[in-house]
Amino acid sequence: MKFHLKRYVIVTSILLSFFLLFRRQFLPLTQRQPNPINNEPVSFDLIKQRNKFENPIYAKWKLSSSSPLETDLTTRCNDYFQQLLTQENFQINYHDSGYKTGPFVYKRKKWLKERIRSLRKQYKFDKNKDKYDFDQIAKQEFSIVSKNQSIHELNIYQHFSHTRIFGKCFATNNNNNNGVINMENSQSNQLCKSFVQILYPWMSGNLPIFERNKERSPPQLDDSTDCIIEQIYKNSKGKGIIIPLMTQDKSNNQIQNIGRLIKVLRGLNNTLPIEITFMELITPEAKQQLYDIATSDSQMYPTKQDIAFVDLSPTTTNQVKGSISDSSIITLSSIFTSFEEFIILNQHIIPLIELTKFFNNERYKLHGTYFFKSPSKLKYRTTKFNIGFHEIASFIKNQLIPNKFDKHYFNLYQKGSENGDEVTIDRFFNYQFNNLIDSSLIIFNKSKTLSGLLISGNFEFLYHDDLFNIRINNTPTKTKMDYLWLGQYISGINEQIIFNFNYAIMAGILTPSQNLPKDSIECLEICSSSWGQLSDIDDISLLYITSHQLQNWLNHQKFFESLLKDKYEFKFNELVDNFLITNTNTNTNGNTNDKDSTKLTMGRIDSSIFEKIKTQPLKIETIIRPPTLIEPINVLGYNEPDQAWVHQDDFDRIGQNGQGGGQGHPFYCVYSSIGDPLKEGIRGLSINVEQSLQKKYKKLIEIWLQD
């Protein structure tokens, strides 16, 4: 038996050796030899090729003997899209055509290195391998890959160029802007309908379903037009509030938070109608709960709210249902709301002023947008870059925005350093920050911003996992709010994108000096999970604050309370009479002091601040407007913080200790100055809140906390 086993092993070894020898000597001969590609150059500059991109209609118009500017806007728009429709081989290829960007195409040296290594491995056993010019072959292959990517970029360039003109022609109120589009013109109507399907294939052509007073209300369609864009305009009237239901929040907390927000709106005597928008099915119980909060009789808060539920699911095609994100819900809500002017509130906001006042902002009236800036946390700045990160940022900034021909033919605004929004937007393009927008409150005028909102929709639904994913999604947070302002930036409809001049602030109670970090000497500190926003009219009035601190308190009270206790209780020493030690001393008159007590140092605990927080978890006494940083300040040995927003890691355990309510919200400490303000540092601002405002804020926060 042992003999047969040994013989079997020997025979198997011999056969395996012959097989390997055969594979080495003969198998490579059956492979295609890696020969250089005929007539294929070894170099193609993908980035320089962008300078040759051109809108095909503009190219024709430049050569035309008659200027399009001699016609009115309606004729010019019809001419543009009629020529585009009849252009040979005109098509728009989206990401679902099967092509997807390989980011290494933007790093030639790395691509070539990996490809040459792969070729050498592939032909490792080829006896003629020394005759193959792998370097030449790889360079030619890279040239082909680069050309394909350039074609992909050109297609995107032309797509955004056409959508920008479509937005100017069909999705903008042009009454005061270079003419008026006559949508009763049958050609305009038909072109509008045709190009919606081509340029925005994620749109189904249907309007949302509204439910008012517990009755479903079908949209009122206008028989005079077949174009969904015109239907959207005709169904948009007046001013109102939108509260989107976010698809990624599956907890019941979202409904509870929105219910609390509606209570605050009643407390502010809000008269604006409210639309609660959603994509996924909202339960009848949740609808009834919110409806009751909005409309029930209340002697304390008599102003009932006009509330409607808006089902957005009919507005998109089935192909993009799986691409719905929180930011895309905001985009869809803005496009399909029945309001012309609207304020978008998220579930985490506590408004502190009457909301109608936001519509009075002069810059908003002029440009139709108003964004608040997110907290200027350095974690929003990308420091580890995806391959192709900078190349895609450059493509967005230099190729996708309006050019001189857009300005010449359609009076679209070119972006430049003279515009007021550039300082903020530079944080995205030049300093690699993400999430410029605070999603707590956003204001739009649809007649001025619909074009940009449609472009945001294309970002969200057509290119969300391809080219722009390299730059936009390179962020530690889940949301992609930058698509909202980018759509407006690329549309060119408005000269500026309006941001509040101030960055987010923190409002609360100052940390006692005894508990400040050891490197903090002169600066003030406020710590909270909530942030707020100031008016940019006077720079001191608090407009709103978020409810994150209160949510942590309600959902994780025991654990959160223990952390706050450590933060706000402090020890101090007090001199007290020591009655246990009595000295008998004789004074100058010969009299004796039987009980001349000596002083004793006693350690005490001051819980006064913590007791305030226990009774009012979000007490607003002071506001800190921290310095806005691009990078940490080198403190050079000066004992002060080097960042304005410092994340407190201990609080990250909120929601991980088995107490209900899901994951907690991060806790930050904010500082009034960074480094030495007299040298390399920066000083912010601290504001004491007057008593009358403290009482007002206390009342609104108590309303939010009511069950």
KOLVOVEX-842890 format. One line per field, with one value per residue (C-alpha): residue in three letters; z, y, x. Coordinates in Angstrom, 2 decimals, decimal comma. Layout:
aa	(ALA	...)
c3	(Z	...)
c2	(Y	...)
c1	(X	...)
//
This chain:
aa	(MET	LYS	PHE	HIS	LEU	LYS	ARG	TYR	VAL	ILE	VAL	THR	SER	ILE	LEU	LEU	SER	PHE	PHE	LEU	LEU	PHE	ARG	ARG	GLN	PHE	LEU	PRO	LEU	THR	GLN	ARG	GLN	PRO	ASN	PRO	ILE	ASN	ASN	GLU	PRO	VAL	SER	PHE	ASP	LEU	ILE	LYS	GLN	ARG	ASN	LYS	PHE	GLU	ASN	PRO	ILE	TYR	ALA	LYS	TRP	LYS	LEU	SER	SER	SER	SER	PRO	LEU	GLU	THR	ASP	LEU	THR	THR	ARG	CYS	ASN	ASP	TYR	PHE	GLN	GLN	LEU	LEU	THR	GLN	GLU	ASN	PHE	GLN	ILE	ASN	TYR	HIS	ASP	SER	GLY	TYR	LYS	THR	GLY	PRO	PHE	VAL	TYR	LYS	ARG	LYS	LYS	TRP	LEU	LYS	GLU	ARG	ILE	ARG	SER	LEU	ARG	LYS	GLN	TYR	LYS	PHE	ASP	LYS	ASN	LYS	ASP	LYS	TYR	ASP	PHE	ASP	GLN	ILE	ALA	LYS	GLN	GLU	PHE	SER	ILE	VAL	SER	LYS	ASN	GLN	SER	ILE	HIS	GLU	LEU	ASN	ILE	TYR	GLN	HIS	PHE	SER	HIS	THR	ARG	ILE	PHE	GLY	LYS	CYS	PHE	ALA	THR	ASN	ASN	ASN	ASN	ASN	ASN	GLY	VAL	ILE	ASN	MET	GLU	ASN	SER	GLN	SER	ASN	GLN	LEU	CYS	LYS	SER	PHE	VAL	GLN	ILE	LEU	TYR	PRO	TRP	MET	SER	GLY	ASN	LEU	PRO	ILE	PHE	GLU	ARG	ASN	LYS	GLU	ARG	SER	PRO	PRO	GLN	LEU	ASP	ASP	SER	THR	ASP	CYS	ILE	ILE	GLU	GLN	ILE	TYR	LYS	ASN	SER	LYS	GLY	LYS	GLY	ILE	ILE	ILE	PRO	LEU	MET	THR	GLN	ASP	LYS	SER	ASN	ASN	GLN	ILE	GLN	ASN	ILE	GLY	ARG	LEU	ILE	LYS	VAL	LEU	ARG	GLY	LEU	ASN	ASN	THR	LEU	PRO	ILE	GLU	ILE	THR	PHE	MET	GLU	LEU	ILE	THR	PRO	GLU	ALA	LYS	GLN	GLN	LEU	TYR	ASP	ILE	ALA	THR	SER	ASP	SER	GLN	MET	TYR	PRO	THR	LYS	GLN	ASP	ILE	ALA	PHE	VAL	ASP	LEU	SER	PRO	THR	THR	THR	ASN	GLN	VAL	LYS	GLY	SER	ILE	SER	ASP	SER	SER	ILE	ILE	THR	LEU	SER	SER	ILE	PHE	THR	SER	PHE	GLU	GLU	PHE	ILE	ILE	LEU	ASN	GLN	HIS	ILE	ILE	PRO	LEU	ILE	GLU	LEU	THR	LYS	PHE	PHE	ASN	ASN	GLU	ARG	TYR	LYS	LEU	HIS	GLY	THR	TYR	PHE	PHE	LYS	SER	PRO	SER	LYS	LEU	LYS	TYR	ARG	THR	THR	LYS	PHE	ASN	ILE	GLY	PHE	HIS	GLU	ILE	ALA	SER	PHE	ILE	LYS	ASN	GLN	LEU	ILE	PRO	ASN	LYS	PHE	ASP	LYS	HIS	TYR	PHE	ASN	LEU	TYR	GLN	LYS	GLY	SER	GLU	ASN	GLY	ASP	GLU	VAL	THR	ILE	ASP	ARG	PHE	PHE	ASN	TYR	GLN	PHE	ASN	ASN	LEU	ILE	ASP	SER	SER	LEU	ILE	ILE	PHE	ASN	LYS	SER	LYS	THR	LEU	SER	GLY	LEU	LEU	ILE	SER	GLY	ASN	PHE	GLU	PHE	LEU	TYR	HIS	ASP	ASP	LEU	PHE	ASN	ILE	ARG	ILE	ASN	ASN	THR	PRO	THR	LYS	THR	LYS	MET	ASP	TYR	LEU	TRP	LEU	GLY	GLN	TYR	ILE	SER	GLY	ILE	ASN	GLU	GLN	ILE	ILE	PHE	ASN	PHE	ASN	TYR	ALA	ILE	MET	ALA	GLY	ILE	LEU	THR	PRO	SER	GLN	ASN	LEU	PRO	LYS	ASP	SER	ILE	GLU	CYS	LEU	GLU	ILE	CYS	SER	SER	SER	TRP	GLY	GLN	LEU	SER	ASP	ILE	ASP	ASP	ILE	SER	LEU	LEU	TYR	ILE	THR	SER	HIS	GLN	LEU	GLN	ASN	TRP	LEU	ASN	HIS	GLN	LYS	PHE	PHE	GLU	SER	LEU	LEU	LYS	ASP	LYS	TYR	GLU	PHE	LYS	PHE	ASN	GLU	LEU	VAL	ASP	ASN	PHE	LEU	ILE	THR	ASN	THR	ASN	THR	ASN	THR	ASN	GLY	ASN	THR	ASN	ASP	LYS	ASP	SER	THR	LYS	LEU	THR	MET	GLY	ARG	ILE	ASP	SER	SER	ILE	PHE	GLU	LYS	ILE	LYS	THR	GLN	PRO	LEU	LYS	ILE	GLU	THR	ILE	ILE	ARG	PRO	PRO	THR	LEU	ILE	GLU	PRO	ILE	ASN	VAL	LEU	GLY	TYR	ASN	GLU	PRO	ASP	GLN	ALA	TRP	VAL	HIS	GLN	ASP	ASP	PHE	ASP	ARG	ILE	GLY	GLN	ASN	GLY	GLN	GLY	GLY	GLY	GLN	GLY	HIS	PRO	PHE	TYR	CYS	VAL	TYR	SER	SER	ILE	GLY	ASP	PRO	LEU	LYS	GLU	GLY	ILE	ARG	GLY	LEU	SER	ILE	ASN	VAL	GLU	GLN	SER	LEU	GLN	LYS	LYS	TYR	LYS	LYS	LEU	ILE	GLU	ILE	TRP	LEU	GLN	ASP)
c3	(0,00	0,91	-2,38	-4,48	-2,60	-3,15	-6,86	-7,17	-5,66	-8,02	-11,13	-10,11	-9,58	-13,02	-14,74	-12,92	-13,98	-17,63	-17,41	-16,03	-18,65	-21,40	-20,04	-19,95	-23,42	-25,49	-23,85	-24,35	-28,08	-28,13	-26,54	-28,58	-28,55	-26,97	-29,99	-30,13	-31,50	-35,01	-35,44	-31,78	-30,15	-26,80	-25,31	-24,84	-22,32	-20,81	-18,89	-21,80	-24,03	-21,87	-23,32	-26,70	-25,43	-27,22	-27,34	-30,88	-31,33	-30,29	-32,79	-35,56	-34,37	-34,38	-38,08	-38,98	-41,06	-39,03	-35,29	-33,01	-30,87	-33,54	-32,50	-29,31	-26,57	-27,59	-31,16	-29,99	-27,59	-30,19	-32,72	-30,26	-29,35	-32,84	-34,19	-31,35	-32,02	-35,70	-35,09	-36,47	-33,82	-31,01	-27,83	-24,12	-22,55	-18,82	-16,26	-16,86	-20,37	-18,78	-18,71	-15,34	-14,56	-13,39	-11,23	-12,05	-15,52	-13,86	-12,57	-15,62	-13,81	-11,42	-14,22	-16,36	-13,45	-12,62	-16,26	-17,00	-13,89	-15,02	-18,52	-17,17	-14,87	-17,70	-19,95	-17,19	-18,73	-22,36	-23,76	-25,97	-23,16	-23,44	-26,97	-25,94	-25,38	-22,41	-21,80	-25,31	-25,18	-21,81	-23,00	-26,06	-23,97	-21,59	-24,54	-25,56	-21,99	-21,69	-24,96	-23,78	-20,53	-22,46	-24,55	-21,29	-19,93	-23,18	-23,00	-19,43	-20,44	-23,26	-21,07	-18,43	-21,13	-22,69	-19,32	-18,47	-21,68	-21,14	-17,65	-19,01	-21,72	-20,02	-16,25	-15,38	-14,96	-17,66	-17,20	-15,97	-17,53	-21,24	-22,60	-22,06	-23,22	-24,83	-23,74	-25,66	-28,74	-29,90	-30,94	-27,53	-25,80	-27,87	-27,52	-23,77	-23,51	-25,72	-23,96	-20,45	-21,39	-22,90	-20,33	-17,16	-17,72	-14,00	-14,23	-14,83	-16,15	-13,26	-10,47	-6,79	-4,89	-2,27	0,75	2,41	5,20	5,02	1,36	-1,59	-3,94	-7,53	-9,18	-11,31	-14,83	-17,39	-20,77	-22,57	-22,13	-22,19	-20,63	-17,00	-16,30	-17,26	-15,19	-12,21	-12,67	-13,02	-9,82	-7,78	-5,93	-2,72	0,20	2,59	4,63	3,54	6,07	4,27	5,70	5,27	3,87	5,75	9,14	9,87	13,53	15,00	16,37	13,05	13,39	17,03	16,13	13,36	15,76	18,27	15,49	14,56	18,21	18,11	14,92	16,74	19,59	17,07	15,68	12,27	9,46	6,56	5,20	5,73	3,34	4,71	1,78	1,55	-0,91	1,08	2,58	5,77	8,07	8,65	12,38	11,78	9,55	12,14	14,89	12,98	11,82	15,39	16,64	13,90	14,13	17,63	19,78	22,23	24,43	24,95	21,23	19,33	15,87	14,03	11,23	7,63	6,94	3,81	3,01	-0,35	-1,86	-4,21	-5,41	-8,67	-9,80	-10,56	-12,77	-11,26	-12,39	-9,81	-6,84	-5,32	-5,60	-3,21	-0,53	2,06	-0,19	-3,19	-1,08	-0,50	-4,23	-5,23	-2,52	-3,84	-7,45	-6,89	-3,95	-4,62	-3,25	-5,38	-2,39	0,46	3,54	3,98	7,62	8,72	11,72	13,97	13,93	16,59	14,92	17,24	15,07	12,93	9,68	7,34	8,24	6,26	3,01	3,69	3,21	0,37	-1,02	-1,09	-2,93	-5,60	-6,17	-4,97	-2,69	0,92	2,54	6,03	6,41	8,29	11,37	10,20	11,57	10,24	9,88	6,87	5,10	3,11	3,91	2,36	-1,28	-3,59	-6,80	-9,22	-6,47	-7,68	-11,36	-10,89	-8,77	-11,60	-14,16	-12,20	-11,68	-15,13	-17,53	-16,06	-15,12	-17,64	-20,17	-22,25	-24,95	-22,37	-21,30	-24,89	-26,26	-23,18	-20,65	-18,13	-15,38	-15,41	-11,99	-10,87	-7,86	-7,89	-6,78	-3,09	-2,91	-3,99	-0,51	0,75	-2,39	-2,37	0,69	-1,59	-4,64	-3,14	0,42	-0,08	2,39	2,03	3,24	2,99	3,67	7,01	6,03	9,06	7,07	3,33	1,39	-2,33	-4,83	-7,46	-10,29	-9,88	-8,90	-10,71	-13,38	-10,72	-8,83	-11,99	-12,37	-8,74	-9,66	-12,47	-10,02	-7,62	-10,01	-13,07	-11,84	-8,13	-8,32	-11,20	-11,97	-9,29	-6,60	-6,62	-5,30	-3,77	-1,66	-0,28	3,08	6,55	6,64	4,92	3,31	0,01	0,46	-1,87	-4,86	-3,91	-4,24	-7,12	-9,18	-8,67	-9,35	-12,68	-13,86	-14,22	-13,68	-10,70	-10,35	-6,81	-4,57	-1,29	1,93	5,34	6,04	9,40	10,00	12,50	16,16	19,48	22,14	25,70	29,08	29,46	30,81	34,31	34,23	36,63	34,00	30,94	29,17	30,67	27,53	27,69	29,57	27,95	25,66	26,57	25,92	25,26	24,76	23,20	20,62	19,16	17,02	15,84	13,31	13,68	11,59	9,17	9,56	13,12	13,73	17,22	16,82	17,14	14,34	15,17	17,08	16,51	18,86	18,93	22,57	23,60	21,65	23,46	26,76	26,04	24,38	26,47	29,59	32,23	30,34	28,88	32,31	33,83	31,14	31,61	35,35	34,87	32,54	34,67	38,30	39,71	42,97	44,89	48,25	50,96	54,26	57,14	60,90	62,61	65,82	66,77	67,57	70,33	71,35	74,73	74,20	76,58	75,13	76,13	78,81	80,43	79,23	77,78	74,40	75,25	71,61	69,06	66,04	63,35	59,66	57,86	54,07	52,96	49,50	48,06	44,90	42,96	41,18	40,38	36,61	36,34	38,21	35,63	32,85	34,59	34,61	31,13	29,03	26,38	28,36	26,23	28,20	25,94	22,24	20,89	17,26	16,85	14,42	10,95	10,18	7,09	9,07	12,72	14,19	15,28	18,83	19,18	22,83	23,74	25,96	23,85	21,59	17,98	16,60	16,91	17,02	19,09	19,05	22,49	22,08	25,45	24,25	21,24	23,53	23,62	22,12	22,43	26,03	25,53	26,33	23,67	21,10	18,64	17,99	19,80	18,27	18,50	21,24	20,48	22,43	20,74	21,63	21,39	20,39	18,87	19,71	20,78	19,08	19,30	17,29	15,09	16,59	15,68	17,93	17,58	19,38	22,56	23,05	26,28	25,66	27,31	29,84	27,71	24,91	27,38	28,52	24,92	24,02	27,24	26,36	22,83	24,07	26,72	23,98	22,04	25,12	25,87	25,39)
c2	(0,00	2,35	1,45	2,35	5,63	6,57	5,71	7,82	10,85	10,45	10,14	13,15	15,23	14,30	15,16	18,50	19,32	18,55	20,73	23,70	23,27	23,11	26,23	28,15	27,13	26,99	28,73	32,29	31,59	31,40	34,85	38,01	39,51	42,97	45,05	48,85	50,29	51,66	55,43	55,92	58,77	58,14	61,41	63,00	65,80	65,29	68,58	70,77	69,19	70,86	74,23	73,03	72,19	74,22	74,45	73,26	75,83	78,70	77,44	77,77	81,14	82,59	81,74	82,91	86,05	87,12	87,62	85,78	88,91	90,61	88,43	88,40	85,87	83,52	83,25	82,89	80,07	78,27	78,61	77,22	74,10	73,52	73,46	71,20	68,81	68,51	68,30	65,11	62,51	64,69	62,68	62,92	59,88	59,56	57,47	54,54	54,07	51,77	54,15	55,04	57,20	55,44	58,12	57,04	58,50	61,83	60,52	59,53	58,35	56,12	54,72	53,89	52,36	50,03	49,14	48,32	46,17	44,37	43,75	42,33	40,03	38,94	37,98	36,78	33,31	34,47	33,60	36,73	39,09	40,97	42,04	43,74	47,50	47,58	51,27	52,23	49,97	51,36	54,96	54,27	52,53	55,48	57,80	55,82	55,80	59,54	60,22	58,20	60,15	63,41	62,39	61,68	65,11	66,79	65,09	66,36	69,83	70,00	68,55	71,25	73,90	72,91	72,69	76,17	77,58	75,54	77,01	80,52	79,94	77,82	77,73	81,39	84,38	86,56	89,55	91,72	89,85	90,21	89,55	87,35	83,75	83,24	79,73	79,99	79,72	76,14	75,65	76,78	74,47	71,45	72,14	72,55	69,20	67,39	68,68	68,00	64,32	64,68	66,92	65,76	62,06	61,55	63,64	61,50	64,38	64,05	66,50	65,45	64,44	66,92	66,05	68,95	68,67	64,88	64,85	64,06	67,00	66,24	68,93	71,49	70,93	73,72	72,53	75,28	73,56	70,04	71,02	69,96	73,01	75,36	73,28	73,68	77,45	77,69	75,64	77,79	80,68	82,62	82,03	79,13	76,71	73,31	70,63	67,62	64,11	62,65	59,13	58,17	58,82	55,69	56,47	57,83	60,73	62,57	62,76	63,81	66,54	67,89	67,87	69,90	72,30	72,85	73,67	76,34	77,77	78,07	79,78	82,30	82,87	81,68	82,39	80,83	77,57	74,44	71,56	68,35	66,62	62,98	60,26	57,12	56,26	58,12	56,22	57,46	57,57	59,93	62,17	62,29	63,10	66,07	67,21	67,24	69,22	71,79	72,21	71,30	73,99	75,67	78,68	79,18	78,96	79,81	80,21	77,01	75,93	75,33	71,98	69,81	66,55	66,30	62,91	63,51	59,91	60,46	63,14	60,85	57,83	54,37	54,27	56,86	55,75	54,09	57,31	59,33	61,06	63,71	66,44	65,21	65,34	69,04	69,55	67,80	69,62	72,96	72,14	70,70	72,73	74,73	77,85	80,38	81,64	79,30	78,61	75,07	74,00	70,77	68,77	70,08	73,81	76,03	79,37	82,35	85,05	85,33	83,52	86,06	88,46	86,33	87,27	90,95	90,56	92,89	90,61	87,71	89,83	90,67	87,23	84,72	82,65	82,87	80,30	80,14	78,91	75,70	75,73	76,42	73,16	72,19	68,60	69,83	70,50	67,56	66,67	63,20	63,57	61,04	60,41	63,09	65,34	68,54	67,76	67,39	70,55	72,39	70,90	72,19	75,65	76,25	74,25	73,99	77,61	80,19	81,44	84,60	83,19	82,41	86,03	87,31	85,35	84,83	87,40	84,74	85,83	84,82	84,17	86,21	87,51	90,70	88,78	88,78	85,02	84,19	84,49	81,71	79,58	79,83	77,60	74,85	75,38	76,69	75,36	72,00	72,53	70,64	71,31	75,08	75,19	74,88	72,85	74,07	76,92	77,70	80,33	80,17	82,16	79,55	82,07	82,99	79,61	76,82	76,54	75,94	73,51	71,42	71,34	70,22	67,41	66,32	66,23	64,14	61,65	61,38	61,86	61,07	57,97	58,88	61,82	64,29	61,62	62,01	65,58	66,08	62,94	63,12	64,17	62,66	63,54	61,80	64,77	66,41	69,89	71,41	70,30	72,94	75,97	74,43	74,22	77,95	78,70	76,84	78,15	81,74	83,11	85,27	87,40	86,22	83,30	84,88	83,57	85,12	87,05	85,31	81,72	79,58	80,52	78,78	80,05	78,79	79,11	79,94	77,15	78,08	79,20	76,38	73,81	75,38	73,32	73,87	75,65	78,22	81,41	84,40	82,86	82,13	78,75	77,53	73,83	72,35	69,98	72,87	75,78	78,89	81,72	85,50	88,20	89,80	93,10	93,80	90,74	90,18	89,11	85,35	84,03	80,34	77,59	73,84	71,32	68,77	69,53	69,03	65,77	64,42	65,46	63,79	60,62	59,92	61,95	59,86	59,54	63,05	64,52	62,78	64,26	67,75	67,43	66,79	69,78	72,38	71,39	72,63	72,55	75,59	76,28	78,30	79,61	78,65	79,06	76,05	75,66	72,53	74,48	77,12	79,28	81,05	84,31	87,23	90,64	93,85	94,56	91,24	89,78	86,29	85,30	81,89	81,09	82,83	80,56	79,97	79,70	76,35	75,74	73,59	72,09	72,84	71,88	74,58	73,06	76,30	76,21	72,53	73,12	75,77	73,25	70,59	72,92	74,32	72,06	74,76	77,98	80,93	83,55	84,20	83,90	83,18	83,98	82,04	82,97	81,45	79,36	77,74	75,66	75,25	78,22	77,56	78,84	78,98	78,02	80,52	78,77	79,07	76,70	76,23	75,51	77,30	74,19	71,34	68,01	66,42	62,70	61,69	62,66	60,33	57,51	59,04	56,51	53,66	52,80	50,99	53,95	54,43	57,16	56,02	57,69	60,95	64,21	65,34	67,75	70,68	73,39	76,77	79,48	83,26	83,56	81,28	81,61	84,97	87,59	90,12	87,87	84,93	84,35	85,48	87,00	86,25	87,87	87,20	88,65	88,84	88,14	90,67	89,44	90,09	87,92	85,23	85,02	84,82	82,04	80,19	80,25	78,89	76,17	75,16	74,91	72,60	70,41	70,02	66,54)
c1	(0,00	2,84	4,58	1,52	1,06	4,68	4,46	1,29	3,03	6,00	3,81	1,72	4,85	6,19	2,91	2,72	6,28	5,48	2,36	4,27	6,99	4,37	2,65	5,91	7,09	3,93	0,99	2,33	2,51	-1,28	-1,60	-1,74	1,71	1,77	2,66	2,53	-0,72	-0,36	-0,73	-1,58	0,40	2,02	0,81	-2,63	-3,15	-6,59	-6,52	-5,38	-8,00	-10,66	-9,65	-10,96	-14,44	-17,10	-20,86	-21,77	-24,56	-22,32	-19,75	-22,36	-23,59	-20,09	-19,80	-23,29	-23,70	-26,74	-26,44	-28,90	-28,93	-31,02	-33,99	-36,05	-35,37	-38,20	-36,92	-33,33	-34,22	-36,30	-33,50	-30,94	-32,91	-34,27	-30,71	-29,66	-32,52	-31,62	-27,88	-26,37	-25,51	-26,84	-27,29	-26,65	-24,99	-25,41	-23,57	-25,91	-24,47	-21,90	-18,94	-17,51	-14,52	-11,37	-9,77	-6,19	-6,73	-5,88	-2,53	-0,48	2,64	0,72	-1,45	1,59	3,47	0,58	-0,07	3,59	3,72	0,56	1,94	5,19	3,27	0,98	3,90	6,19	6,64	6,82	10,25	10,09	9,21	12,51	11,57	8,33	8,32	5,96	6,62	5,53	2,48	1,36	1,75	-0,37	-3,02	-3,08	-3,56	-6,67	-8,03	-7,43	-9,24	-12,23	-12,29	-12,02	-15,03	-16,88	-15,93	-16,96	-20,34	-20,82	-19,63	-22,18	-24,93	-24,47	-24,13	-27,46	-29,22	-27,98	-29,52	-32,69	-32,94	-32,58	-35,17	-37,81	-37,15	-36,63	-38,89	-37,35	-39,64	-36,81	-33,95	-33,34	-36,79	-39,82	-40,33	-43,72	-44,70	-47,94	-45,75	-46,38	-42,77	-41,50	-43,96	-42,93	-39,20	-39,59	-41,38	-38,85	-35,77	-37,05	-36,94	-33,47	-31,78	-33,56	-34,38	-34,95	-38,15	-41,23	-43,32	-45,78	-46,53	-46,62	-49,75	-50,96	-53,06	-54,84	-57,39	-57,03	-58,09	-55,84	-55,67	-54,61	-52,47	-54,24	-52,89	-52,98	-54,22	-52,31	-48,94	-47,54	-44,21	-43,78	-41,59	-44,41	-46,84	-44,52	-44,53	-48,28	-48,74	-46,32	-47,90	-47,39	-45,05	-44,74	-42,66	-41,33	-40,35	-38,83	-38,97	-35,50	-35,34	-32,18	-33,78	-35,81	-36,42	-39,62	-37,58	-37,96	-41,74	-41,39	-38,89	-41,12	-44,06	-42,03	-41,02	-44,67	-45,40	-42,68	-44,19	-47,50	-45,68	-44,30	-47,83	-46,69	-49,17	-47,24	-48,71	-46,61	-45,89	-44,37	-42,69	-41,66	-40,63	-41,31	-44,67	-45,50	-47,82	-51,38	-50,58	-47,65	-49,77	-52,53	-50,03	-48,60	-52,02	-53,34	-50,33	-50,85	-54,62	-55,79	-57,39	-55,03	-55,67	-51,95	-51,02	-54,21	-52,64	-53,47	-51,17	-52,20	-50,51	-50,35	-48,55	-46,78	-45,90	-42,96	-42,64	-44,62	-42,15	-39,17	-38,67	-38,26	-34,63	-33,57	-35,69	-32,63	-30,61	-32,76	-30,68	-31,44	-30,06	-32,06	-35,24	-34,52	-33,94	-37,17	-39,14	-37,87	-38,76	-42,24	-43,56	-46,71	-45,00	-43,15	-41,15	-40,39	-38,32	-37,00	-36,72	-35,12	-36,30	-33,50	-34,26	-35,83	-36,72	-36,39	-37,98	-41,10	-40,25	-41,86	-39,03	-36,58	-38,33	-37,57	-33,82	-32,81	-30,10	-32,56	-35,13	-32,56	-31,03	-33,63	-31,40	-30,33	-28,08	-26,64	-23,08	-22,43	-20,18	-16,62	-15,26	-11,86	-13,07	-15,08	-11,79	-10,48	-6,88	-6,71	-7,61	-9,19	-7,27	-8,47	-9,87	-8,20	-8,72	-12,48	-12,67	-10,90	-13,30	-16,30	-14,87	-13,39	-15,56	-19,06	-19,72	-21,04	-18,51	-18,28	-20,58	-23,28	-22,96	-22,98	-25,93	-28,14	-26,96	-25,96	-23,62	-19,98	-18,53	-15,57	-13,72	-15,78	-18,87	-19,70	-20,19	-16,64	-15,12	-17,38	-17,16	-13,36	-13,48	-14,80	-12,60	-9,36	-9,33	-11,08	-13,93	-17,21	-20,76	-20,79	-24,54	-26,29	-29,35	-31,33	-32,89	-32,72	-34,69	-35,52	-37,53	-38,42	-38,82	-35,14	-33,68	-35,55	-32,85	-30,19	-32,42	-32,83	-29,04	-28,78	-31,17	-28,85	-25,94	-28,00	-29,58	-27,33	-23,78	-24,02	-21,79	-19,49	-17,22	-18,29	-18,28	-14,49	-14,81	-18,24	-18,54	-15,02	-16,42	-16,82	-20,51	-23,40	-25,09	-24,12	-25,55	-22,95	-25,02	-27,61	-25,35	-23,38	-26,56	-27,14	-23,48	-23,50	-26,89	-25,66	-29,17	-28,23	-25,15	-24,53	-25,36	-26,36	-24,85	-25,35	-22,16	-21,70	-20,70	-22,57	-22,22	-22,70	-25,09	-25,34	-23,65	-19,97	-17,81	-16,58	-12,95	-12,01	-13,01	-11,45	-8,78	-5,37	-4,17	-7,01	-6,15	-7,85	-10,46	-14,06	-15,67	-19,22	-19,90	-23,02	-24,42	-26,45	-25,36	-27,15	-27,09	-26,86	-28,46	-26,00	-27,86	-26,67	-24,41	-25,83	-29,47	-29,98	-32,22	-32,42	-30,73	-30,69	-32,28	-29,45	-28,61	-32,23	-32,48	-29,43	-31,00	-34,34	-33,09	-29,98	-30,63	-28,86	-25,59	-25,69	-26,42	-23,40	-21,14	-22,56	-22,12	-18,41	-18,25	-20,02	-19,49	-16,21	-14,31	-13,20	-11,59	-13,30	-11,92	-14,20	-14,03	-12,53	-14,51	-12,63	-9,46	-9,68	-6,74	-6,73	-4,91	-4,41	-4,95	-3,15	-5,76	-5,10	-8,42	-8,61	-10,19	-11,60	-12,63	-10,43	-11,15	-8,52	-9,44	-9,60	-9,52	-12,43	-12,99	-16,41	-18,30	-20,14	-23,13	-24,94	-24,29	-25,11	-28,39	-29,29	-28,72	-30,78	-33,77	-33,05	-30,76	-30,31	-30,02	-28,90	-26,96	-23,97	-23,17	-19,70	-18,98	-15,73	-12,96	-13,24	-10,18	-8,73	-6,25	-5,22	-3,36	0,21	0,01	3,80	3,73	1,01	-1,51	-4,65	-6,64	-5,51	-9,01	-12,35	-14,60	-13,17	-14,95	-15,41	-14,71	-16,19	-19,65	-19,43	-20,51	-24,01	-26,38	-23,88	-24,66	-27,95	-30,18	-32,86	-33,23	-30,59	-27,27	-26,60	-25,43	-21,78	-20,75	-18,41	-16,64	-16,24	-13,71	-13,81	-10,16	-7,55	-3,87	-2,48	-4,70	-1,85	0,46	-0,47	-3,92	-7,44	-10,07	-13,78	-16,68	-18,65	-22,13	-24,10	-27,78	-30,08	-32,62	-35,71	-34,32	-33,27	-36,89	-38,13	-35,69	-36,52	-40,21	-39,66	-37,32	-39,85	-42,49	-40,17	-39,67	-43,38	-44,83)
//
